[in-house]
Amino acid sequence: MLPFALNHMTAPRLGWEAFLDLSKALGCVGVEFRNDLKGPLFGGADPAAVGAATRVRGLRFLALAEVKMFNDWSDAKAAEAEALMKIAVAAGAEAVSLIPRNDGVATDRADSRKVSELALREILPMLKAHGLKAMVEPLGFAVCSLRYKDVLADCIDAVGGVGTYYMVHDTFHHALAGFGPIFPELTGIVHVSGVEDPIYLDDMRDSHRVLVGPNDVLGNVAQIRALRAAGYAGPVSYEPFAESVHALDTPQAALAASMEFIRQGVEA
């Protein structure tokens, strides 16, 4: 059975407890919470209480997102990362998520590696001090400062971060970046969302990201099959951004149908 998970972006209108209940009802192995939804993180609840509620439901707290623009390194960014790590530890999260700057700065490979390696080198001892991993997510947009997985792999190796730093394989961003090598041994989590609009890859945006189904043009099933054939056995976490998904009053049935579609395709 595929180990499915849910990112809170899947159902951002649900409070954290309802989101956990949805994840459990769908048979998920874990969840990802995030600090960029409306309102305070965890709705203002104590992180320890959220972590306890997660474990009581038999779920893993896979990652807490996110340190945004992590590779725009500064003392302020270090303080931001430290603050998120402390919350992650209190909540029992296994990892924090690191998202690169996505504003047209440091987009060529040399600059991308320079800024990303600097930040990853500084963050590594912080993670180790807290006993945390980090999920680093390349974004496939042309304006992103960490677009390519091979650049990230080089950075992880250069800073001695193997075993602490892991890649997010996001099926949407992997397609936008032109596919390429998948690095299953460095992959810590897979994010899935589908696109059904017949548009060019360069024109795709988060608003196009729906649940994965038979009309998906990103090749989600093929990407997951390739990762698993290469040895990846970790979580496959839903992360749709489309308002049409967020507006679902009862997302469980739609998610269950999408999971079954992926399961049948991958296990065929």
N, C-alpha and C positions, 0 to 999 in steps of 0.2 A: 504493500500500500504506500502511495506517495505521502510523505509527511508534510501536509499542508499547514499553513499558518496565515494569520491575518495581520496586516498593518492597519493601524487605526484610521488611515486615510480611506480605507474601504468603506467605512461607515462613520464618518466624522461627526454626524449628528447624534450618535449614541453616546451616552455617558460611559465612563470607563467600566462600570459594573455590567451594564447591558452589553457592552462590547465583549467583555470576557464571557458572558453567558452565550452570546452568539458564537464565539470561537469554540467553546466547549460543545455546543449543540452540533456544530459542523464536524466534530471529531478532529479538530486541529491539535497540533503538537505544541503550539506556542503563539505568542503575540509580539507585536512591536508597537510601542507607544511613541508619541511624538510631541514636540513642544511648539509646533507651528500651527496648531488648530485654534479655533476661536476659544477664547476663555483661558483661564490658567491651566497649567499642566495638571493632569489628573482631576480637573475640576476643583482644584484646591485641596484635594484629599492628601493625607499623609502618605508619602511614598512607601513607607514600611507597610501600611495597611493595604495598599494596592498590591505590593509584592506578595503579601500573605494571601490575599484573595485570589491572586493568580495561581499560586501553588495549590491552594485548597481545591481548585477546579482541575488540577492535574495538568496545568499548562506551564510551559517555560516562558519566562520573560526574556525573549531572544535579544532584543536591543532597544535602547532608548535613543531616539533621534531628536535633535541633531545638533552638531556643531556646524553651523552654516559658514561657508567661505573659510573652511579650516586652513586652506593654504594661502590665505592673506594674513600671514603670521605677524603677531604683535603681542605686546604685554597684555593688551585687552583681550585678545583672542585666547591667550593662555589662561587668563582668569575665567573666561567663558567656558573653556574646555574643562577646567578644574571643577567649576560649579556643576556642570552636567554630570561629571563622573561621580561626584559626591551623591547626587540624587540617584544615579544608577545603582550605586552600592547600597544605598538605603532601601531601594526597591527590590534588590536582588536581581537586577538585570545582568545578563551575561556579557553585554557589550554596549558600547555607544556607537552612534553612526556619525561619520565624517563626510560632509558634502562640500565639494570644491566650489570656488567662485565661478560664476557663470555670467560674466559681464563683459566679455570680449578682451580681457586682460590675460596675458601669459598663455596664449592659445597655441603657439607653435611648440613642437616637441621639446626643444631645448629649454625654453622658458617654463613649460609645464613641469618638466622634471625638476628644474631648479627650485621653484617655489614649493612644489609638493614634497620633495625630499627634505627641504629645510623644515617644513612643518612636521612631517612624520618623525624626523629625528628628535625634535623637541617634545613631541607628544608621547613618544615611546616610554620614557621613564615615568611619566605621569600615569600611564595605563598600568605599567607593571607595579607601581606603588599601590594602586587601587585593586589589583588583581582582575583587571578587565581586559577584554579584547576590544578591537575597533573594527567596524564594518565600513570600509571606504568605498564610496560609490562613484565610479566614473560616469559622467553625464555625456550623452551622445551629441548634444547640441554643438554647433560649430563655434559658438562663443564661449565654450567651457574651457577652463584652465586645466582640466584633467579628463580628457576625452577618451584616451586609449588605454586599454588594459595592459599592453606591453610596457608602457611608460610607468604605470603603477607597479607592475611586477619588478621592474628595475629599481624603483624607489624602495620598495619593501626589502629587496635584497641588499641594497646599498646601506640601509640603516640598521640591518640586522633584525628586521621586524618579523621574520617568519615565525609563526606560532602566536603572534599577538595581533598582527594586521591581517585582515581578510578582505577579499573583494566582495562587493555586491554584484552579482550578475543580474542586471535588470534587463529583461527581454526587450523592452522598449528602447532603452538607451543603447543596448548592444546593436540593435538593428540600425539606429540612427548613426552610430559610429562606423558603420560599414561592416558589421560582424567581425571577423578576425578571430585570433586565438582566444580560447576560453579559460585556460588556467584552472582546471578543476581542483587541483591540489591547493590553490590559494582561495578558492571560493568558499565563503562562509554562509551565504544565504542567496537565494534566488528570488527576485521580485518579478511577479507576472502581472501583466495587463495586456489587453488586446486593442488593436485599432482595426476598425471596419470601414472607415472612409477611404475611398479610392483617391488618395492624394500622394504627392511625392514625399519621400522620407524627410527631406529637408524642411517640409512644410508642417510636419507633425509637431504637435505641442501636447502638454499634459492634458489639456481639455479634451483631447481625442481618445484618451485612455479609458477603455471600458472593460467589462469582464470578458475573459477569453471564451470564444465560441467558434462555431464552424466557419464564420466569415472573417476570422482573424487574418490580417495580411502580414503580421510580424513573424510568423513561424514559431509561435510559442512552443507548440508540441515538439517540433523538430529541435529547438534549442534545448529543451529539457531532456529529450532523449539523448542528445549528443553529450550533455553534461553527465548524465547518469551512466552512459556507456563508457565514459572516460573515468568514472570512479566517484563522482559526486553523489552523496547520499543524504545531504542535509535538507533543511526546510525549503519549501516552495511557498512563498508568502505573497498574498494578493495585495496589490497597491494600485487600484484604479483611481484616477483623478476626475473622471467625467462627472459633471453635475447630474446626468441622467442616472448614474449609479448611486450617487450620494442622496438623491431624492427618493429612493426606494423606501417605502414605509416598512416593508418586511423583506430585507435582503437575503434572508436565509435560503429561500427556495432558489433564487437566481444564482447564488453562490454555489449551492449544492449541485445545480445543473452544470455550471461551469467546471467545477471540480471533477465531476464525472466525465465530462468531455475530455479534459486533460488526461485523466487517469486512463481512460480507454485508449486514447491516442498514444500515450507513452508506453503503456504496457502491452499494446498490440504486438 
